Amino acid sequence: MMSKIVSQRLIDLARITAIIAGVGILYSPSVGTIALVATYVAFLASGQAVSRFKAVLARPLVYWGVAFLGAVVVGMLYASVSWQDRWTDFYKWRTILWFVVALAIFDEDGWKERLLVLFLIGTAVAVVGSFLSAAGWISFHRGPQELLRNSGTQGMAFACAALVCAWMMLERKPLGPSPLIWPLLGGLYIVNIVFITDGRSGYAVLGLGLFILLCWNAPWKYRVLILAGLFLAGGLAFWLSPRVQGKVMAAVVQWTNESESERLTNFGSRRVFYQNSVEVLEHHWLLGVGTGGFEQAYGDHVSKKYAASDWRALHTTDPHNQYLSVAIQQGIVGVVLFLGWIIAIVRERESRSDYHRLAIAILAGWCVTSLFSSHFRTFAEGHLLATFLGVLLAVKLPSDITPADSEAALKA
């Protein structure tokens, strides 16, 4: 029988590899994947997996997520596409499993703090490298706006890091060599998002997250002032940064001029995807087309609607809207369960209020960016969100489940 010390050390190993995964996915899919697999292996080998899973499954934010996964599985049974397509689509929702595992292993506050600090260190390396690259002092195989996978991922990662810094200041967390490090580091992330990293998703995550953090315990009259202040700051960033102006105005122009455009554009294509996806949904709103069936259903629809030479006839594997994707594939039941999972996270009351505050600040950004992407299940962004939510919302488990505190086990 495995000793308590060995069992706890394997849990600690799972925590270490989970932290590596949380940072590694931003730099390298290979590093992130290896760390994810290592976490699962260590967790299962610890002998505590079943008891820890049972403990977290009793929480609403878990059983709503599991219920949604059940809807995805049921959707596989009636989809009309190949089983490979069905399994491929189901596999993308592994981010929910990662969320549950993180909830099960990060039940100690010390490990939550380690993840947050190491995430800041990992992203600080990237933000400094981005500034040095933009200044021409150093060169990388990617541009300064996309050192972390791409500009969208980098913008969202830097926005999360800025929110962690703001949270550290608001909660007066005694972490780091000096309290001054958090406003300085947070300022670097924000300046980089405004002037170098051009991911629009980063703007949404940063703005919404700051609003929630600042308004969390504020009276309603102050919330109006906070909102006005953030709008003023956003307007100033738009005025000062040609990059922000270019990205925002390009999105507006591409969206509004889609019908006259003779070539495919980023937001013009999204408008077409939305319009046609809604038309597909009108015929499959109850049960959906089944898990993995979106591409076929969408392709059949646009092939009949447009000429083959029209760029609007382009097939896509995703409507670039997480909610539409769920509705078309899993129907109204899937949408209810998916939204129920999000609401359960928002209404969560078992976790510490300070960690819950940061979790909701981050989640809000994903909820908005997922109107234009499928960020709940993309590899980097989906696992990043799942890591934060799982770690921050984890609670202390009963003593009969955790044989010994990790610090005590390591000393034994």
Secondary structure, DSSP 8 states (H G I E B T S, - for coil): ---HHHHHHHHHHHHHHHHHHHHHHHH-HHHHHHHHHHHHHHHHHTT-HHHHHHHHHTSHHHHHHHHHHHHHHHHHHH--S-HHHHHHHHHTTHHHHHHHHHHHH--SHHHHHHHHHHHHHHHHHHHHHHHHHHTTSS--SS-TT-SSSSHHHHHHHHHHHHHHHHHHHHHT---SS-TTHHHHHHHHHHHHHHHT---HHHHHHHHHHHHHHHHTT--HHHHHHHHHHHHHHHHHHHHH-HHHHHHHHHHHHHHHTGGG-SS--HHHHHHHHHHHHHHHHTTSTTT-S-TT-HHHHHHHHHHHHS-TTSGGG---S--S-HHHHHHHHHHHHHHHHHHHHHHHHHT--SS-HHHHHHHHHHHHHHHHHTTTS-TTTSHHHHHHHHHHHHHHH-----TTTSSS-HHHHHH-
